[in-house]
Amino acid sequence: MFKTRVTEKLGIEFPIIGGTMMHLSTPEYVAAISEAGCLGLLASAMWKTKDEFRAAVKKTKSLTKKPFGVNLNLFPAMRPIDNSEYLDVIDEEGVKVIESSGHKAPEELVPRLKSNGKTWIHKCVGLRYAKKAVSLGADMITVVGFENGGATGVLDIGSFVLIPAVAGALKVPVIGGGGVSNGRGLVAAFALGAEAVIIGTRFLLVDECPIHPNLKKALIEAQETDTVLVMRTLGNTHRVWKNKVAETIMELEAKHATLQDIVAAASGQKDKTMFEKGDVQAGTISVGQGVGLIHDLKPVKEVVKDIMKEAKEVVSQLEKVSS
Ligand SMILES: Cc1cc2nc3c(=O)[nH]c(=O)nc-3n(C[C@H](O)[C@H](O)[C@H](O)COP(=O)(O)O)c2cc1C
């Protein structure tokens, strides 16, 4: 059950991609996701030099023999990112799956994204971006609806409309996400035309996710109403958990504060401190509305098992009601 073109091509047991996460997608966490039968994705932008990135790839390879991939960041970033440097390492280390995500399809990188038998997945938030990436040769498209944690783009289309719009228009397989936190969500995404799901927020609340226990506790208590959008005024909208820092950023944006002030409040370094030290009001964390559906903290393998078990139960209930 749930064997699709995505699971076949990527060589994964379950139709689940672990969404890449800046500051968090370490070799240990990514390998745990891959070991659970999903596709883990390293966030290349976390490593400032080629050598540090190479060490991370090597470490991941030492922790799992199962497939994993690398995300290339195309979003605006505080430090200039040269993705061709990461691509050198990806090729030298034999990584076979690349996910690009960001504001613009990476035209200049395309020949390298697909060389050496690599599979190129492009993640975006709208049909027009998906079509553009496919026209450039993307092998698969991931779309995440407006509910998702992290970058939401500017189109603000919920998963319920976005996934079928994109799956219905493309011949390549579509991975759907934004709000998928359990087996019901997985089955819903499949019903909408997805051949796999991408999960970010649910995988924050697993034992292996490298955020402080205080933050995990706060997120388990969070409801679906506890996320907000920040950095829209900077053209880099992110859905994050609603804490004091998020509210401060929103206030600064509302009063048209300077770019410098907003960027200072939204600094990635503060976020990192919050993840590591556990002061849950020190920075922001990307979180999707699906946080309201998460009530436990377990090893990722157990979470994946629960999701697949529930998905099967939902399918058999549906068979009963539709017969
Ligand atoms: C804490 C966190 C950090 C994220 N960082 C990134 C990132 O650096 N690059 C990216 O493409 N997506 C990032 N995302 C988005 C996820 O990869 C994934 O697309 C999204 O979480 C799926 O929606 P969901 O959160 O509703 O499951 C992040 C998500 C979270 C929750």
The ligand as an SDF file (V2000), in Angstrom:
LIG
                    3D

 31 33  0  0  0  0  0  0  0  0999 V2000
   11.4950   24.5470   11.8040 C   0  0  0  0  0  0  0  0  0  0  0  0
   11.3250   24.4950   10.3070 C   0  0  0  0  0  0  0  0  0  0  0  0
   12.3660   24.9390    9.5020 C   0  0  0  0  0  0  0  0  0  0  0  0
   12.2250   24.8900    8.1090 C   0  0  0  0  0  0  0  0  0  0  0  0
   13.2900   25.2800    7.3380 N   0  0  0  0  0  0  0  0  0  0  0  0
   13.1980   25.1710    5.9880 C   0  0  0  0  0  0  0  0  0  0  0  0
   14.3010   25.5040    5.1600 C   0  0  0  0  0  0  0  0  0  0  0  0
   15.3700   25.9100    5.6180 O   0  0  0  0  0  0  0  0  0  0  0  0
   14.1460   25.3660    3.8010 N   0  0  0  0  0  0  0  0  0  0  0  0
   12.9840   24.9020    3.2570 C   0  0  0  0  0  0  0  0  0  0  0  0
   12.9000   24.7550    2.0450 O   0  0  0  0  0  0  0  0  0  0  0  0
   11.9120   24.5870    4.0220 N   0  0  0  0  0  0  0  0  0  0  0  0
   12.0110   24.7000    5.3610 C   0  0  0  0  0  0  0  0  0  0  0  0
   10.9390   24.3450    6.1440 N   0  0  0  0  0  0  0  0  0  0  0  0
    9.7140   23.8100    5.5080 C   0  0  0  0  0  0  0  0  0  0  0  0
    9.6990   22.2760    5.5370 C   0  0  0  0  0  0  0  0  0  0  0  0
   10.7950   21.7440    4.8370 O   0  0  0  0  0  0  0  0  0  0  0  0
    8.3860   21.7110    4.9300 C   0  0  0  0  0  0  0  0  0  0  0  0
    8.2500   22.1100    3.5790 O   0  0  0  0  0  0  0  0  0  0  0  0
    7.1590   22.1730    5.7110 C   0  0  0  0  0  0  0  0  0  0  0  0
    7.4280   22.1670    7.0810 O   0  0  0  0  0  0  0  0  0  0  0  0
    5.9560   21.2620    5.4210 C   0  0  0  0  0  0  0  0  0  0  0  0
    4.7860   21.7420    6.0320 O   0  0  0  0  0  0  0  0  0  0  0  0
    4.3140   21.3260    7.5460 P   0  0  0  0  0  0  0  0  0  0  0  0
    5.2110   22.1240    8.4400 O   0  0  0  0  0  0  0  0  0  0  0  0
    2.9290   21.7610    7.5840 O   0  0  0  0  0  0  0  0  0  0  0  0
    4.5090   19.8570    7.6820 O   0  0  0  0  0  0  0  0  0  0  0  0
   11.0400   24.4040    7.5340 C   0  0  0  0  0  0  0  0  0  0  0  0
   10.0030   23.9840    8.3610 C   0  0  0  0  0  0  0  0  0  0  0  0
   10.1250   24.0140    9.7220 C   0  0  0  0  0  0  0  0  0  0  0  0
    8.9820   23.5200   10.5710 C   0  0  0  0  0  0  0  0  0  0  0  0
  1  2  1  0
  2  3  1  0
  2 30  2  0
  3  4  2  0
  4  5  1  0
  4 28  1  0
  5  6  2  0
  6  7  1  0
  6 13  1  0
  7  8  2  0
  7  9  1  0
  9 10  1  0
 10 11  2  0
 10 12  1  0
 12 13  2  0
 13 14  1  0
 14 15  1  0
 14 28  1  0
 15 16  1  0
 16 17  1  0
 16 18  1  0
 18 19  1  0
 18 20  1  0
 20 21  1  0
 20 22  1  0
 22 23  1  0
 23 24  1  0
 24 25  2  0
 24 26  1  0
 24 27  1  0
 28 29  2  0
 29 30  1  0
 30 31  1  0
M  END
$$$$
